[in-house]
């Protein structure tokens, strides 16, 4: 079989979660399927480092040269069969610029793991809404295939008139995640994984976490939050650990219960529930807001609980804290589901087939 040559236009290097999880973690496995991928990342690591360290102005300054960086990538590209685009080629530039440059592609697929279109069509800036509100729809319409991380994103692609739509969830490399092994005589650990940009979701249920952890009935572990976030809690002192790709699986394995609170708004409905999948890969029961992909991943009462308000969050967490056997049963069910549906092993053949069909269209 002829090897397929693919140009990947990712947003970030492995430092960026969306790029790492939606494309870069697949590359070695795709080679085994006869697909060679050349990566062109848009933003340098320094951009993300500035953003995560709380310096958005420095991040914007470092991103200023993104147009010339991407343009040079396009001009220097090698012979290829297919372009694989993460979201869009040029953020905040009009569609016609992308369209002109995309004409040199034999074919392209585009991947979405969040509601990127809402950055434009729901922008507070009326000029952005007018100039860019339908940009992502037009990109979707021109693609050989739209790869969507969940049903909400796929529905937008359908609305845009995409020729082909495939849902591939955001997945884990299941071999990196071992079953959690915490001490049975210690208070259980409620854990959250995220970043400074998403910790506000966790802080929205801060009072519930304070209540269920009171009296040392449970401990709280926050991975990826700012160090000073621990000071926002009353009556409980969370352990805050810096995130790193190398240590995240080991940090999750220290937890007994994984949580993913979210707001119920259009942007959040585009999220793909990756935290939940990580928790489940380590054999943890989960508690999550019934928003977006969460409702597809969490089977209420089987591998975790869906909690729509503070009372439901409190009830779910208290039940899991008090019942180790329930935690074990739900955790085993979650791990089995990850292996069957939310793992590299399960999704690599599907992605390889999508790329081959698009590349030979």
C-alpha positions in Angstrom: 0.0 0.0 0.0 1.3 3.4 -0.9 2.2 5.5 2.1 0.1 8.6 2.6 1.9 11.9 3.1 0.1 14.3 5.4 0.9 17.9 6.3 -0.4 18.7 9.9 -1.0 22.3 10.6 -1.4 22.2 14.4 -1.9 25.1 16.7 0.8 24.2 19.2 3.6 21.7 19.9 3.0 19.0 22.5 3.0 21.8 25.1 -0.6 22.6 23.9 -3.2 20.1 25.1 -5.4 20.4 22.1 -2.6 19.7 19.6 -1.0 17.0 21.8 -4.3 15.1 22.3 -6.1 15.6 19.0 -3.2 14.9 16.6 0.4 14.6 18.0 -0.2 11.6 20.2 -1.3 9.7 17.1 1.7 10.2 14.9 3.7 7.1 15.9 0.7 4.8 15.5 -0.2 6.4 12.2 3.2 5.6 10.8 2.5 1.9 11.5 -0.7 2.4 9.4 1.4 3.8 6.5 0.7 7.5 7.1 3.6 9.9 7.4 2.8 13.2 9.0 4.9 16.4 8.8 4.1 18.8 11.6 3.9 22.6 11.3 2.9 24.2 14.7 1.6 27.7 14.5 2.5 29.1 18.0 5.8 28.7 19.7 6.1 27.2 23.2 7.0 30.6 24.5 3.5 31.8 23.7 1.9 29.1 25.9 4.5 29.6 28.7 3.7 33.3 28.9 -0.1 32.6 28.8 0.0 29.9 31.5 2.3 32.0 33.7 -0.3 34.8 33.8 1.2 37.2 31.3 -1.4 37.5 28.5 0.2 40.7 27.2 3.5 38.9 26.7 1.7 36.0 25.1 -0.1 38.3 22.6 3.3 39.9 21.8 4.9 36.5 21.1 1.9 35.5 18.9 2.2 38.7 16.8 4.4 37.0 14.2 2.1 34.0 13.7 1.0 35.1 10.2 4.5 35.2 8.8 5.3 31.9 10.6 2.3 30.1 9.1 2.9 31.7 5.7 6.4 30.4 5.6 5.2 26.9 6.6 2.8 27.0 3.7 5.4 28.2 1.2 8.0 25.6 2.3 5.7 22.6 2.4 6.7 19.4 0.8 4.8 17.2 -1.6 1.7 15.9 0.1 -1.5 14.0 -0.3 -3.6 15.7 2.4 -3.6 18.7 4.8 -4.8 18.1 8.3 -5.8 21.4 10.0 -6.4 22.1 13.6 -9.4 24.4 13.5 -8.1 27.0 11.1 -4.9 28.1 9.5 -5.0 31.8 10.5 -6.8 32.8 13.7 -8.7 36.1 13.5 -8.0 36.6 9.8 -10.9 36.5 7.2 -11.8 33.3 5.5 -10.7 34.5 2.0 -7.1 34.4 3.1 -7.4 30.8 4.2 -9.3 30.0 1.0 -6.6 31.4 -1.3 -3.9 29.5 0.4 -5.9 26.3 0.8 -6.3 26.0 -2.9 -2.8 24.5 -3.1 -4.0 21.6 -1.0 -5.1 18.5 -2.9 -7.6 18.0 -0.1 -7.9 18.8 3.6 -9.5 17.6 6.8 -10.2 19.8 9.7 -10.4 18.9 13.4 -12.3 20.5 16.3 -12.2 19.7 20.0 -13.9 22.9 21.1 -16.5 25.4 19.9 -14.0 27.5 18.1 -16.8 29.1 16.0 -18.2 30.7 19.1 -15.1 32.8 19.5 -16.3 34.6 16.4 -20.1 34.3 16.2 -20.5 35.2 19.9 -17.7 37.7 20.2 -18.5 40.9 22.1 -17.0 42.8 19.2 -19.6 43.4 16.5 -16.9 43.7 13.8 -15.5 40.3 14.7 -19.1 38.9 14.5 -19.7 40.5 11.2 -16.4 39.7 9.6 -15.7 36.2 11.1 -19.0 34.9 12.4 -19.3 32.3 9.6 -15.6 31.7 9.0 -15.5 28.3 10.6 -18.6 27.2 8.8 -17.0 27.9 5.5 -13.9 26.0 6.4 -16.0 23.1 7.5 -18.0 23.3 4.2 -14.8 23.0 2.1 -13.2 20.1 4.0 -13.1 16.6 2.7 -14.0 15.6 6.3 -14.7 17.4 9.5 -13.4 15.5 12.5 -15.4 16.5 15.6 -14.7 15.7 19.2 -18.3 15.5 20.2 -21.9 15.7 19.0 -22.3 19.4 19.6 -19.4 20.2 17.3 -20.6 17.6 14.7 -24.0 19.3 14.7 -22.4 22.6 13.7 -20.5 20.9 10.9 -23.9 19.5 9.7 -25.4 22.9 9.8 -22.4 24.2 7.8 -23.0 21.7 5.1 -19.8 19.6 5.6 -19.4 16.9 3.0 -18.4 14.3 5.6 -18.4 14.4 9.4 -16.8 11.9 11.8 -16.8 12.0 15.6 -13.6 11.0 17.2 -13.5 11.7 21.0 -10.4 13.0 22.7 -8.6 9.9 24.0 -5.8 8.8 26.2 -2.8 6.5 25.6 -4.2 3.9 27.9 -0.8 2.4 28.5 0.4 5.5 30.3 -2.4 5.3 33.0 -2.2 2.8 35.8 -4.9 2.0 38.2 -5.0 4.3 41.2 -3.6 2.8 44.4 -4.3 4.9 47.4 -4.1 3.8 51.1 -7.4 2.4 52.3 -7.1 3.8 55.8 -6.5 7.4 54.7 -9.3 10.0 53.8 -10.1 9.7 50.1 -8.6 12.2 47.7 -10.9 14.3 45.5 -8.9 15.4 42.5 -9.1 17.9 39.7 -6.8 18.3 36.7 -6.7 21.5 34.7 -4.9 24.8 34.2 -5.1 28.4 35.4 -7.4 29.1 32.5 -9.9 26.5 33.7 -9.6 26.5 37.4 -12.6 28.9 37.7 -14.9 25.9 36.9 -13.6 24.1 40.0 -13.8 27.2 42.1 -17.5 27.5 41.2 -18.1 24.4 43.5 -15.6 25.6 46.1 -18.2 25.6 48.9 -19.3 22.1 48.2 -15.7 20.9 48.2 -15.1 22.7 51.5 -18.2 21.0 53.0 -17.4 17.5 52.0 -13.8 17.7 53.0 -14.6 19.2 56.4 -13.4 17.3 59.4 -10.8 15.5 57.2 -13.5 13.3 55.7 -11.6 13.8 52.4 -8.6 15.6 51.0 -8.3 17.8 47.9 -5.6 17.6 45.2 -5.5 20.2 42.5 -3.2 19.5 39.5 -2.4 22.5 37.3 -4.0 25.3 39.3 -2.1 28.3 40.4 -0.3 27.9 43.7 -2.2 30.8 45.3 -5.6 29.1 44.5 -5.2 27.1 47.7 -5.7 30.4 49.7 -9.2 30.7 48.3 -10.5 27.7 50.4 -11.8 28.0 53.9 -11.4 25.2 56.4 -9.5 22.9 54.0 -6.0 23.3 52.5 -5.8 21.7 49.0 -2.6 20.3 47.8 -1.7 22.1 44.6 0.7 20.5 42.2 2.1 21.9 39.0 1.1 20.1 35.9 3.5 18.4 33.6 2.9 15.8 30.8 5.4 13.5 32.5 3.7 13.5 35.9 0.0 14.0 35.2 -0.9 10.3 35.1 1.0 9.6 38.4 -0.8 12.6 40.0 -4.2 11.2 38.9 -3.3 7.8 40.3 -3.0 9.5 43.7 -6.7 10.4 43.6 -9.8 8.4 44.7 -12.5 10.5 42.9 -12.1 12.7 39.8 -14.2 15.8 39.2 -15.1 18.0 36.2 -17.5 20.9 36.9 -18.5 23.1 34.0 -20.9 25.9 33.3 -23.7 25.1 30.9 -23.1 27.6 28.1 -22.4 27.3 24.4 -18.6 27.3 24.7 -18.6 24.6 27.4 -20.9 22.4 25.3 -18.1 22.1 22.8 -15.7 20.6 25.4 -14.7 17.0 25.0 -14.5 15.7 28.6 -10.8 14.8 28.5 -10.4 15.2 32.3 -13.1 12.6 32.8 -11.4 10.2 30.5 -8.1 10.6 32.3 -9.7 9.9 35.6 -11.5 6.8 34.3 -8.3 5.5 32.7 -6.8 5.4 36.2 -9.9 3.5 37.5 -11.5 6.4 39.3 -15.2 7.1 39.7 -16.1 10.6 38.4 -18.5 13.4 39.2 -19.1 15.8 36.4 -21.5 18.5 35.2 -24.1 17.3 32.6 -22.7 19.5 29.9 -21.3 18.7 26.4 -19.5 15.4 26.0 -19.7 14.7 29.7 -23.2 13.3 29.3 -21.9 10.8 26.7 -18.9 9.7 28.7 -20.4 9.4 32.2 -23.0 6.7 32.6 -24.8 8.0 35.7 -24.7 5.4 38.5 -22.4 3.1 36.5 -19.0 4.8 36.2 -19.8 8.0 38.0 -22.4 10.7 38.6 -23.7 13.7 36.7 -24.4 16.6 39.0 -26.3 19.7 37.8 -26.3 21.7 41.0 -24.6 22.1 44.4 -27.0 19.6 46.1 -26.3 17.0 43.5 -22.6 17.6 43.7 -22.7 17.3 47.5 -24.7 14.1 47.4 -22.5 12.4 44.8 -19.3 13.2 46.5 -20.5 12.2 50.0 -21.7 8.8 48.6 -18.4 8.1 47.0 -16.4 9.3 50.1 -18.4 7.0 52.3 -18.4 3.9 50.1 -15.0 2.5 48.9 -16.7 -0.5 47.2 -18.8 1.9 45.2 -15.7 3.8 44.2 -14.0 0.5 43.1 -17.0 -0.7 41.1 -17.5 2.6 39.3 -13.7 2.9 38.7 -13.5 -0.5 37.0 -16.5 0.3 34.8 -14.8 3.5 33.8 -11.5 1.9 32.9 -13.3 -0.7 30.8 -15.1 2.0 28.9 -11.9 3.9 28.2 -10.2 0.8 26.8 -13.2 0.1 24.5 -14.0 3.7 23.3 -11.7 6.4 24.6 -8.2 5.0 24.0 -5.6 5.3 21.3 -6.0 1.6 20.7 -9.7 2.0 19.9 -9.4 5.2 17.8 -6.2 4.9 15.8 -7.7 2.6 13.1 -10.7 5.0 12.7 -8.5 8.1 12.3 -6.2 6.3 9.9 -9.2 5.3 7.7 -10.5 8.9 7.7 -7.2 10.3 6.6 -6.7 7.6 3.9 -10.2 8.1 2.5 -9.7 11.9 2.5 -6.2 11.7 1.0 -7.4 9.5 -1.9 -10.6 11.4 -2.6 
